[in-house]
Amino acid sequence: MLLQTLAVGFTAHDFEVVTASHGIEALMKFQAHAGDFAAILTDNDMPKMNGPTLVKNLRGLGYRGRILVMSGRLSVSDGRAYRDLQVSGFLSKPFEISMGVTMLMQAD
């Protein structure tokens, strides 16, 4: 349900949205679209592949764009891993779509 709500919200702000229900699917869709994404929003806690592992794989594939991580709770080790992977920012759940839109549109 959260995934659908986010997709509708970001689409309403003129974003083209590609969704994935877990980290492995996200990585497959990234590769299927030849990595052509202006920004990526991921959850920290996902089935099959967590956020830090997904971000590490995306960076390993050469993606240098904006990555935002949403989380209700973030461990110190996850926060450190994200900083090392140059994540652009964090959204604490729950958050307003407008906050996510603003963060996705900010320049690095």
Secondary structure as the mmCIF struct_conf table of DSSP 4:
data_model
#
loop_
_struct_conf.conf_type_id
_struct_conf.id
_struct_conf.beg_label_comp_id
_struct_conf.beg_label_asym_id
_struct_conf.beg_label_seq_id
_struct_conf.end_label_comp_id
_struct_conf.end_label_asym_id
_struct_conf.end_label_seq_id
HELX_RH_AL_P HELX_RH_AL_P1 LEU A 2 ALA A 12
TURN_TY1_P TURN_TY1_P1 HIS A 13 ASP A 14
BEND BEND1 SER A 21 HIS A 22
HELX_RH_AL_P HELX_RH_AL_P2 GLY A 23 ALA A 32
TURN_TY1_P TURN_TY1_P2 HIS A 33 GLY A 35
BEND BEND2 ALA A 38 ALA A 38
STRN STRN1 ALA A 39 ASP A 43
BEND BEND3 ASN A 44 ASP A 45
BEND BEND4 PRO A 47 MET A 49
HELX_RH_AL_P HELX_RH_AL_P3 GLY A 51 GLY A 60
TURN_TY1_P TURN_TY1_P3 LEU A 61 GLY A 62
BEND BEND5 GLY A 65 GLY A 65
STRN STRN2 ARG A 66 SER A 71
BEND BEND6 GLY A 72 GLY A 72
HELX_RH_AL_P HELX_RH_AL_P4 VAL A 76 ASP A 84
TURN_TY1_P TURN_TY1_P4 LEU A 85 GLN A 86
STRN STRN3 GLY A 89 SER A 92
BEND BEND7 LYS A 93 PRO A 94
HELX_RH_AL_P HELX_RH_AL_P5 ILE A 97 MET A 105
BEND BEND8 GLN A 106 GLN A 106
#
